[in-house]
Amino acid sequence: MSIAVCLGGLKLKNPVLVASGTFGYTEEFKGFVDLNKIGAVISKTITLEPRQGNAPPRVVETPSGMLNSIGLENDGVKHFIVEKLPFLRKLKTQVIASIAGARAAEYAELAKRLDAAGVLAVELNLSCPNLKSHQSPVIPWRAQASHQKNNQLISQDKKATYGVVKAARKMTKGVIIAKLTPNVTDIAEIAKAAEDAGADSVSLVNTFLAMSIDVNSRRPKLGNITGGLSGPAIKPIALRMVWEAAQKVKIPVIGIGGIMTAEDALEFIIAGATAVEVGTANFINPRVSIEIIEGIKGYIRKHKISNIKNLIGSIEIQ
Ligand SMILES: Cc1cc2nc3c(=O)[nH]c(=O)nc-3n(C[C@H](O)[C@H](O)[C@H](O)COP(=O)(O)O)c2cc1C
């Protein structure tokens, strides 16, 4: 019985990863979770320079999920390499660095520096505004308030997606995962653009642009007005998008969106995902990824599946 999978050249002992931004830089979780059991850990998105993020409040609960507008708060790539990487290197699990920039050249520079530092894989957070049309020095990682003009995200545009992946591809021999926004009409064609540019894998989805209003003050609950919706509310939509993308590309697809249980993860795998990322669920139960791994093992044992690869994309459609 094997639950090992590969994302391009990156071998994972199991298909469960923790999603960027929901697991800190991992060290914070070491007392709570046996980190070595997780398939791979993905860092909070890193930018070239440190960023303070958006104005508070930055998190709001919703009936079946949460809204956030963190805005890429991070200490920058130098700090990551010097302060965070030494701990991550000691783990017996794969480490993936999530990166974002304002333009293709910044993604390329980040990919180069992380490659030189020995990081084997990067996840390109392509949910950043495409600065070809948006020149603000403050760069939220997700769509900003919808009243702003020209706030297009890189992965809302096929050509921009292609350009950023291609630029990063030239600068790293490591594995490249392109993380896509769901705020598009046809996510499969964006996934194909990433594949054509040389991505080893695509991960989807990031959060859905959303908002919430306090009816007493009539003010938006988030300081940034809009934010990204995650959690169980988005799972059926994310699942549909993963299914669509998996039919369009040959590279492995990573499913993300509202995964709370092993059954949720299995749905994504049956729809065509080679691996899954667990996000919002970590805030409720930091050990949830380990429980999901155990649940997947139980399922494949019960159904006498010798290799999880036989389950990937095994959806039965009459
Ligand atoms: C508080 C918070 C912070 C996040 N930060 C990042 C980030 O830095 N980079 C990124 O690519 N995605 C980020 N995400 C998106 C998640 O990685 C994930 O794609 C999304 O939440 C959907 O998965 P989920 O429903 O399991 O949470 C963040 C999500 C949350 C809730």
The ligand as an SDF file (V2000), in Angstrom:
LIG
                    3D

 31 33  0  0  0  0  0  0  0  0999 V2000
   -5.3250   33.6500    6.9090 C   0  0  0  0  0  0  0  0  0  0  0  0
   -4.9570   33.1650    5.5330 C   0  0  0  0  0  0  0  0  0  0  0  0
   -3.7480   33.5650    4.9650 C   0  0  0  0  0  0  0  0  0  0  0  0
   -3.3990   33.1230    3.6870 C   0  0  0  0  0  0  0  0  0  0  0  0
   -2.1910   33.4930    3.1700 N   0  0  0  0  0  0  0  0  0  0  0  0
   -1.8140   33.0170    1.9450 C   0  0  0  0  0  0  0  0  0  0  0  0
   -0.5400   33.3310    1.4210 C   0  0  0  0  0  0  0  0  0  0  0  0
    0.2950   33.9860    2.0260 O   0  0  0  0  0  0  0  0  0  0  0  0
   -0.2380   32.8230    0.1930 N   0  0  0  0  0  0  0  0  0  0  0  0
   -1.1060   32.0350   -0.5300 C   0  0  0  0  0  0  0  0  0  0  0  0
   -0.7630   31.6080   -1.6240 O   0  0  0  0  0  0  0  0  0  0  0  0
   -2.3140   31.7180   -0.0240 N   0  0  0  0  0  0  0  0  0  0  0  0
   -2.6810   32.1810    1.1810 C   0  0  0  0  0  0  0  0  0  0  0  0
   -3.9000   31.8390    1.6940 N   0  0  0  0  0  0  0  0  0  0  0  0
   -4.8070   30.9790    0.9020 C   0  0  0  0  0  0  0  0  0  0  0  0
   -4.6860   29.5110    1.3200 C   0  0  0  0  0  0  0  0  0  0  0  0
   -3.3780   29.0220    1.1370 O   0  0  0  0  0  0  0  0  0  0  0  0
   -5.6890   28.6440    0.5330 C   0  0  0  0  0  0  0  0  0  0  0  0
   -5.3900   28.7120   -0.8440 O   0  0  0  0  0  0  0  0  0  0  0  0
   -7.1310   29.0930    0.7350 C   0  0  0  0  0  0  0  0  0  0  0  0
   -7.3580   29.5110    2.0560 O   0  0  0  0  0  0  0  0  0  0  0  0
   -8.1490   28.0000    0.3660 C   0  0  0  0  0  0  0  0  0  0  0  0
   -7.9590   26.8420    1.1430 O   0  0  0  0  0  0  0  0  0  0  0  0
   -8.7880   26.5350    2.5130 P   0  0  0  0  0  0  0  0  0  0  0  0
  -10.2330   26.7010    2.1770 O   0  0  0  0  0  0  0  0  0  0  0  0
   -8.4110   25.1430    2.8960 O   0  0  0  0  0  0  0  0  0  0  0  0
   -8.3280   27.5440    3.5080 O   0  0  0  0  0  0  0  0  0  0  0  0
   -4.2850   32.2690    2.9670 C   0  0  0  0  0  0  0  0  0  0  0  0
   -5.4900   31.8650    3.5520 C   0  0  0  0  0  0  0  0  0  0  0  0
   -5.8370   32.2970    4.8150 C   0  0  0  0  0  0  0  0  0  0  0  0
   -7.1410   31.8380    5.4100 C   0  0  0  0  0  0  0  0  0  0  0  0
  1  2  1  0
  2  3  1  0
  2 30  2  0
  3  4  2  0
  4  5  1  0
  4 28  1  0
  5  6  2  0
  6  7  1  0
  6 13  1  0
  7  8  2  0
  7  9  1  0
  9 10  1  0
 10 11  2  0
 10 12  1  0
 12 13  2  0
 13 14  1  0
 14 15  1  0
 14 28  1  0
 15 16  1  0
 16 17  1  0
 16 18  1  0
 18 19  1  0
 18 20  1  0
 20 21  1  0
 20 22  1  0
 22 23  1  0
 23 24  1  0
 24 25  2  0
 24 26  1  0
 24 27  1  0
 28 29  2  0
 29 30  1  0
 30 31  1  0
M  END
$$$$
